[in-house]
């Protein structure tokens, strides 16, 4: 079954950068996430937060990197990184 990947922690290969500090992903209202979207949490250097506003569409295979800020009413097309 297709899935969206919203990470809570970094995989092992990021251990050099991530040392267990607090981080988060804040997602607003009425967002649509299609198959295989990947969203990473913030890092200490970037403020610790990845933010997604309201009414956005994330199409297949989109990637939202750590510390990104996506405002409102945005469409990310297939494979956008």
C-alpha positions in Angstrom: 0.0 0.0 0.0 1.4 3.5 -0.9 2.4 5.6 2.0 3.6 9.0 3.1 6.8 9.1 5.2 6.8 11.8 7.9 10.0 11.2 9.8 10.2 11.6 13.6 13.9 11.0 13.8 16.9 10.8 11.4 18.1 7.5 10.1 21.5 6.2 11.2 23.5 7.9 8.4 22.6 11.3 9.8 23.8 10.6 13.3 26.8 12.9 12.8 24.4 15.9 12.5 21.5 14.7 14.7 22.4 14.3 18.3 18.9 13.7 19.8 17.9 17.4 20.1 14.2 18.3 20.0 12.8 18.7 16.5 9.3 18.8 14.9 7.1 19.0 11.9 4.1 21.3 12.0 1.4 20.6 9.5 -1.6 23.0 9.0 -5.1 22.2 7.9 -6.6 20.7 4.7 -3.3 19.4 3.2 -3.4 16.6 0.7 -0.4 14.2 0.6 -0.2 11.8 -2.3 1.8 8.5 -2.5 5.4 8.4 -1.4 5.7 12.0 -0.1 8.7 12.4 2.3 8.8 15.1 5.0 11.8 15.5 7.3 11.8 17.2 10.7 13.8 20.4 11.4 17.4 20.5 12.7 18.9 22.5 15.5 20.8 24.7 13.1 17.6 25.6 11.2 15.4 26.3 14.3 14.2 22.7 14.9 11.0 23.0 12.9 9.8 22.1 9.4 6.5 24.0 8.8 3.7 23.3 6.3 0.8 25.8 6.0 -2.8 25.2 5.0 -4.5 24.0 1.8 -1.4 22.5 0.0 -1.2 19.6 -2.4 1.9 17.4 -2.4 1.9 15.2 -5.4 3.6 11.8 -5.9 7.3 11.5 -4.7 7.6 15.1 -3.4 10.3 15.7 -0.8 10.2 18.4 1.9 13.7 18.7 3.4 14.5 19.6 7.0 13.9 23.2 8.1 11.7 24.0 5.1 8.7 26.4 5.3 5.9 25.8 2.9 3.3 28.5 3.0 -0.4 28.3 2.1 -2.1 27.2 -1.2 1.0 25.6 -2.7 1.0 22.8 -5.3 4.2 20.7 -5.4 4.2 18.7 -8.6 5.4 15.1 -9.0 9.0 14.5 -7.9 9.6 18.1 -6.5 12.5 18.2 -4.0 
